[in-house]
Amino acid sequence: AVYVYTRTHRLDWVVREVRTVPNTDASFIRPTEDTRITLYTCAGRYNPIERDYTHRLVVVGDLVKVTPRS
């Protein structure tokens, strides 16, 4: 589960997918037709010459609940 808090609501997300992609793949940040949250971070080996990692870990979640905060 992933919980996101705004000033007025709590949004509950359930992880649908976890995958590792090459660091050259940016397809996961393109617009989608569904409501989702996409989180990503570095993965793989660090290349000190490029100052980057070889892969990205991508986590995608579906919105399951929105609760007003009091």
C-alpha positions as MATLAB code, in Angstrom:
seq = 'AVYVYTRTHRLDWVVREVRTVPNTDASFIRPTEDTRITLYTCAGRYNPIERDYTHRLVVVGDLVKVTPRS';
ca = [
       0.000    0.000    0.000;
       1.011    3.591   -0.626;
      -0.629    6.437    1.279;
      -0.533   10.005   -0.014;
      -1.674   12.823    2.239;
      -2.861   16.186    0.986;
      -4.130   19.027    3.101;
      -7.712   17.798    2.646;
      -7.563   14.066    1.798;
      -5.782   10.751    2.236;
      -5.383    8.739   -0.964;
      -4.877    4.975   -0.668;
      -3.081    3.173   -3.487;
      -2.504   -0.570   -3.987;
       0.637   -1.665   -5.816;
      -0.238   -3.266   -9.136;
       3.177   -3.686  -10.713;
       6.875   -3.597   -9.857;
       9.407   -3.766  -12.655;
      12.977   -2.859  -13.509;
      13.668   -1.044  -16.778;
      16.853    0.233  -18.438;
      17.761    3.800  -17.486;
      17.077    4.809  -21.101;
      13.405    3.766  -20.845;
      11.208    6.716  -19.867;
       7.923    5.198  -21.063;
       6.632    4.900  -17.502;
       6.374    8.698  -17.133;
       4.144    9.198  -20.175;
       0.499   10.226  -19.673;
      -1.989    7.390  -19.136;
      -5.745    7.077  -19.501;
      -6.210    5.545  -16.051;
      -5.700    6.926  -12.574;
      -2.402    5.654  -11.187;
       0.577    6.582   -9.129;
       4.024    5.858  -10.508;
       7.059    5.881   -8.245;
      10.563    5.229   -9.488;
      14.101    5.149   -8.184;
      17.557    4.114   -9.296;
      18.451    0.428   -9.595;
      21.176   -1.741  -11.044;
      24.841   -0.828  -11.053;
      26.206    2.661  -10.603;
      28.364    3.951  -13.464;
      30.721    6.612  -12.057;
      31.639    7.869  -15.535;
      28.013    8.602  -16.461;
      27.104    9.340  -12.831;
      23.954    7.271  -13.241;
      22.580    3.818  -12.531;
      21.972    1.224  -15.250;
      18.274    0.711  -14.438;
      15.192    2.182  -12.799;
      12.867    0.399  -10.396;
       9.280    1.357  -11.275;
       6.311    0.839   -8.936;
       2.782    1.436  -10.245;
      -0.287    1.632   -8.010;
      -4.065    1.914   -8.449;
      -6.189    4.352   -6.474;
      -8.580    2.407   -4.234;
      -9.830    4.943   -1.698;
     -10.024    8.680   -1.059;
     -10.810    9.759    2.506;
     -11.443   13.374    3.582;
      -9.251   14.537    6.439;
     -10.847   16.317    9.373;
];
